[in-house]
Amino acid sequence: MNKPGPHSSTKTDSLGPLVGIYGGTFDPIHFGHINTVASVASQTGLKSVFFIPSAIPPHRPQPQANAQHRLEMTCIAIDGHPQFNIDDRELRRQNPSYMVDTVFSLKSENPENRYCLILGMDALLGLEQWHRWQSLLDQLHFIVMQRPGWSEPSTLPEWWRNRQAETFRQLQLSKAGRIYPIKIDPIDISATDIRNRLKKGKDVSQLIPDGVHRYICENQLYE
């Protein structure tokens, strides 16, 4: 049985458990995804994080591997991480993968949960381009990974400034709407670089889990 996180309390339990969600195309999933989310979970005490592969990302190029392959690779990659889970609801949709739709769907099925969207600083800086982004601010918390090379703007927008949290405890004590920056160690890995390496027959053993590499080779992906 998992031990309570470092910030557990009767009051926070009465609000419902905090659950992390982390979306992406995962084309392919790599150590940059796994290790950064593991760092977030370790620093915050999150007991559960759902990886949510997107089917039709509205703000980036479409993935090269199909939905089933990306789902299988993600399942392989998170094996051995008991706090990681996978949710395929975006892959089962026919429409673009809007995070706001995913959050409302999750909350309708699990109304007792509170959700924390884990994303990079670069993604949060572009939040105003997201579909119904104001609704997202009211529905969940944001855990913002501060990677090297990305920092908060000198002047925060009002919607951000009013929601900034200095500690994770502030997220635990509220239902939704807080933005918590968290520092993570740099991991210089990109899916684009991995696909290019695979196409050229170069080594990727330090970039993706062994099981993911075997799956890619067996299914002749990215050749």
C-alpha positions in Angstrom: 0.0 0.0 0.0 1.3 3.4 -0.9 2.1 5.7 2.0 0.4 9.1 2.3 2.1 11.9 0.4 4.1 14.5 2.4 1.2 17.0 2.4 -1.7 14.7 3.2 -4.3 15.8 5.8 -7.9 15.3 6.7 -8.8 18.6 5.3 -7.3 18.0 1.9 -8.7 14.5 1.8 -12.2 16.0 2.2 -11.6 17.9 -1.0 -11.0 14.7 -2.9 -7.7 13.3 -4.2 -5.4 15.2 -6.5 -4.7 13.4 -9.8 -2.1 14.4 -12.4 -2.8 14.4 -16.1 -0.1 14.6 -18.8 -1.0 14.8 -22.4 1.0 14.5 -25.6 1.3 12.7 -28.9 4.0 10.4 -27.5 5.4 9.8 -31.0 7.3 8.0 -29.6 7.2 8.3 -25.8 10.7 8.8 -24.4 12.7 9.3 -21.2 12.1 13.0 -21.4 8.4 12.4 -20.8 8.8 9.7 -18.2 11.6 11.2 -16.1 10.1 14.7 -16.0 6.7 13.5 -14.9 8.4 11.2 -12.3 10.2 14.2 -11.0 6.9 16.1 -10.7 5.3 13.2 -8.8 8.3 12.9 -6.5 8.4 16.6 -5.6 4.6 17.0 -5.1 3.6 13.6 -3.7 1.1 12.9 -6.5 0.0 9.3 -6.1 -1.5 9.0 -9.6 -0.7 10.5 -13.0 -2.6 9.6 -16.1 -0.7 9.7 -19.5 -3.3 10.8 -22.1 -2.1 10.2 -25.7 -3.7 12.7 -28.1 -5.3 11.6 -31.4 -5.6 14.8 -33.4 -3.6 17.5 -31.8 -5.0 20.9 -32.9 -1.9 23.0 -32.4 1.0 20.8 -33.8 1.8 18.5 -36.7 -0.1 15.2 -36.8 1.8 12.2 -35.3 3.6 9.7 -37.6 2.7 6.5 -35.7 -1.0 5.6 -35.6 -3.0 5.8 -32.4 -2.8 2.1 -31.5 1.0 2.1 -31.8 1.4 5.2 -29.7 -0.9 3.7 -27.1 1.0 0.5 -27.0 4.4 2.3 -26.7 3.0 4.4 -23.8 1.8 1.3 -22.0 5.2 -0.2 -22.3 7.0 2.9 -21.2 5.0 3.4 -18.0 5.2 -0.2 -16.9 7.2 -0.4 -13.7 5.9 3.0 -12.5 3.0 2.2 -10.1 1.9 5.8 -9.9 1.5 6.1 -13.7 -1.6 5.1 -15.5 -2.9 5.5 -19.1 -6.2 6.9 -20.4 -7.1 6.4 -24.1 -10.3 8.5 -24.2 -8.7 11.0 -26.7 -7.8 8.2 -29.0 -11.4 7.0 -29.0 -12.7 10.4 -30.2 -13.1 11.3 -33.8 -12.7 15.0 -33.2 -9.6 17.1 -32.3 -8.0 16.4 -28.9 -9.1 19.4 -26.9 -7.9 19.2 -23.3 -11.0 21.0 -22.0 -13.2 18.2 -23.4 -10.9 15.6 -21.8 -11.1 17.3 -18.4 -14.9 17.6 -18.4 -15.1 13.9 -19.4 -12.8 12.8 -16.6 -14.7 14.9 -14.0 -18.0 13.5 -15.1 -16.8 9.9 -14.5 -14.8 10.7 -11.4 -16.4 13.7 -9.7 -14.5 13.1 -6.4 -11.2 13.7 -8.1 -9.4 17.0 -8.5 -7.0 17.3 -11.5 -3.6 18.8 -12.0 -2.5 19.4 -15.6 1.2 18.8 -15.9 2.7 20.9 -18.8 5.8 22.8 -19.7 6.3 26.6 -19.3 6.3 26.9 -23.1 2.8 25.3 -23.3 1.4 27.6 -20.5 2.8 30.7 -22.3 0.6 29.7 -25.2 -2.5 28.8 -23.2 -4.6 31.7 -24.6 -4.5 29.9 -27.9 -6.1 26.8 -26.5 -9.8 25.9 -27.1 -11.9 27.3 -24.2 -8.8 28.0 -22.2 -10.7 30.1 -19.6 -12.8 27.0 -18.7 -9.7 25.0 -18.1 -8.5 27.6 -15.5 -11.7 27.0 -13.6 -11.7 23.2 -13.8 -8.2 22.1 -12.7 -4.8 23.2 -11.3 -1.7 23.6 -13.5 1.7 22.2 -12.5 4.2 24.1 -14.8 7.6 22.4 -15.4 10.3 25.1 -15.6 12.8 23.7 -18.0 16.1 25.4 -18.7 15.6 28.1 -21.4 12.0 28.8 -20.4 11.0 31.2 -17.6 8.0 33.2 -16.5 7.4 36.4 -18.3 8.6 39.6 -16.5 5.0 40.7 -16.3 2.4 38.0 -15.8 -1.0 38.2 -17.4 -3.8 39.0 -14.9 -5.3 35.5 -15.2 -1.9 34.0 -14.3 -0.9 36.5 -11.6 -4.1 36.0 -9.7 -3.7 32.3 -9.6 0.0 31.8 -9.0 0.8 29.4 -6.1 4.1 29.5 -4.2 3.7 26.0 -2.8 2.0 22.8 -3.8 0.1 23.0 -0.5 -1.9 25.8 -2.0 -3.2 23.4 -4.7 -4.0 20.8 -2.1 -6.2 23.3 -0.2 -8.2 24.5 -3.2 -10.5 22.8 -5.7 -9.0 24.2 -8.9 -7.5 27.2 -10.6 -4.0 27.5 -9.1 -0.8 27.6 -11.2 2.3 26.1 -9.5 5.7 26.4 -11.2 8.1 23.5 -10.4 11.8 23.2 -11.4 12.9 20.0 -13.0 16.3 18.8 -14.2 17.1 19.4 -17.9 16.5 16.4 -20.2 17.5 17.2 -23.7 15.5 14.7 -25.6 13.0 15.3 -28.4 10.7 12.9 -30.3 11.7 14.5 -33.6 15.4 13.7 -32.9 14.5 10.1 -32.0 12.5 9.6 -35.2 15.4 11.1 -37.3 17.9 8.8 -35.5 15.7 5.7 -36.1 15.3 6.6 -39.8 19.1 6.8 -40.1 19.7 3.6 -38.0 21.4 5.5 -35.2 21.5 4.4 -31.6 18.6 5.6 -29.4 19.1 3.3 -26.4 19.7 6.2 -24.0 16.6 8.1 -25.2 13.8 5.5 -25.0 13.0 2.5 -22.8 14.2 -0.8 -24.1 10.7 -2.2 -24.5 9.7 0.8 -26.6 12.7 0.3 -28.8 11.9 -3.3 -29.3 8.3 -2.5 -30.2 9.4 0.1 -32.7 11.8 -2.3 -34.4 9.2 -5.2 -34.4 6.6 -2.9 -36.0 9.0 -1.1 -38.3 8.0 2.3 -37.2 9.7 5.5 -38.3 11.7 3.8 -41.0 
